[in-house]
Amino acid sequence: MADEAKAKGNAAFSAGRFEEAAGHFSDAIALAPANHVLYSNRSAALASIHRYSDALADAEKTVELKPDWAKGYSRLGAAHLGLGDAASAAAAYEKGLALDPSNEGLKAGLADAKKAAGAPPRRAPSGGADAIGQMFQGPELWTKIASDPATRAYLDQSDFMQMLREVQRNPSSLNTYLSDPRMMQVLSLMLNIKIQTPQDSDFSQSSSPSQPPPQQQKQQPETKAREMEPEPQPEPMEVSDEEKERKERKAAALKEKEAGNASYKKKDFETAIQHYTKALELDDEDISYLTNRAAVYIEMGKYDECIEDCDKAVERGRELRADFKMVARALTRKGTALAKLAKNSKDYDIAIETFQKALTEHRNPDTLKRLNEAEKAKKDLEQQEYYDPKLADEEREKGNEMFKQQKYPEAIKHYNEAIRRNPKDARVYSNRAACYTKLGAMPEGLKDAEKCIELDPTFTKGYTRKGAVQFFMKEYEKAMETYQAGLKLDPNNQELLDGIRRCVEQINKANRGDISQEDLQEKQSKAMQDPEIQNILTDPIMRQVLMDFQENPRAAQDHLKDPGVAQKIQKLINAGIVQTR
């Protein structure tokens, strides 16, 4: 019975199911508590899921039961290394090497332990959205929120608690919730920077600089040790003759596969086919032999044979409950073959459908790239068949007439048809951008204006359209940059000059704090999603500068002599994070 539980544990360990493996080894220990191998195996399973304290206890029991067994000291060293005790780990590995001087695993473990003992502690990365999100990970988060009268009540609000837990799970999701004033308040608390409201004055920051969360500091040595820890392996178990034969056939099949891979690299495709076919005869439980042979058929231009092999691989993979990644690979190669055939048949739909099925199995970047290529090929083919510049001009004129009559939705329909007939005409994108602006569809208008500039960078009307959209979106600094780019092409363009004048008025108004609280919060929320703003706020030097503006104005003026610091301060002012008056 103990051997059966041990065999189940070994199988689970080999499959990467370490929790399950530890459970089976525990069952075996209950039946054979004096078996040192069982404690060793469970120690390996526990170490694999980073339960190093439990792994250490099992390793110590292994050494106690069998002090002359070198493998036990390997387990002991791995557990100590996982706990960050490099010195104890090195001592354990040295004891094991005294028993078995040629043991490569013990030698490698000792090298890792010595490297860990001499390595400097790693610094946690800083800057950007993730750096800010990491501030929500430490245990001091709850203490700070509960102790601050302005945030204490948030702990009783279920929707806020849900947001906070999501940020803790995924720090990069912080940007999603910055439009909520409560999250901005907590972010201000954690950054020790008082984000301005219209009632606040000048530059504000709390008096105590923030420190990295102690939990992160304590975890660094342990994390370092984990990265360097060698992967534990289970103890060998006795197998039946039938199992030995099965393993021998699998090993022979793998050799055939390797030979096939070598032939494939040499472009000796016929020989590669022979090796993969032989591998299939030896082991029909590995669908990679089918997918590899399918890849060779693609290179040979035998697309029908490739599709047949891929269909067999998918069917067999379902029967064997193979890794979904392998099934996705078979579908991807089938889609590739179908896309090759579509160059003649002009039918990309079945290839696109096959790539989409592959992505439902596993979202692989290569598959996604091939899907995009097939969809683009289909679109290009349709456009080639539909392309007619003369009809495009007629539709554009109809759209212009509808625009003059203020029938903007009708105008957009005509512009859409004009773009389908001639997608390279920058004027149509400019006109459609104007329609979208009139309808308040700013993101669509901005996209069209940018496309207009992309198609014809010398067309000043494109800059006028883009600047107008950015202005209506209250992105005055970006709008000013757009207008200025247009003026380089036409310095006397009155529309561009008027646009710059309006932007300057709005920027000055915001700098004086002469905007509503709602507009300020919207502006701050957008700014906090800007990576440049995030990096400024997490820069220790800039945080000290902000403190000096509050507590030591003379030192603050010295800081402004640095052009780089002055530029960053102006960036924060323009973003509404800090204000002057």
GISUL-V964244 format. One record per pair of residues at least 24 apart in sequence whose C-alpha atoms are under 6 Angstrom apart, sorted by the first residue. I is the first residue (numbers start at 1). GAP is how many residues later the second one is. D is the distance in whole Angstrom. If there is no record, write none. Layout:
i = <I	I>
gap = <GAP	GAP>
d = <D	D>
//
This chain:
i = <2	2	18	36	36	41	44	52	52	55	70	70	74	81	82	82	83	84	84	84	86	86	127	127	128	128	128	130	130	133	134	136	137	138	175	178	179	195	196	196	202	202	203	203	203	204	205	249	250	253	253	287	291	303	307	310	324	325	328	328	328	331	332	348	386	387	387	388	389	392	392	392	408	426	426	430	442	460	476	512	524	527>
gap = <26	29	27	26	29	193	188	27	30	24	26	29	32	144	143	144	139	137	138	141	27	31	408	411	403	406	407	41	42	38	37	32	31	75	354	347	346	382	381	382	377	378	346	347	375	346	342	33	33	26	29	26	39	34	27	24	37	37	30	33	34	27	26	30	35	34	35	33	33	26	29	30	27	26	29	32	27	26	27	69	52	48>
d = <4	6	5	5	6	5	5	5	6	6	4	6	6	6	5	5	6	6	5	6	5	5	5	5	6	5	5	6	5	4	6	6	6	5	6	6	5	6	6	5	5	5	6	6	6	6	5	6	6	4	6	5	6	5	5	6	6	6	4	5	6	5	6	6	6	5	6	5	5	4	5	6	6	5	6	6	6	6	5	5	6	6>
//
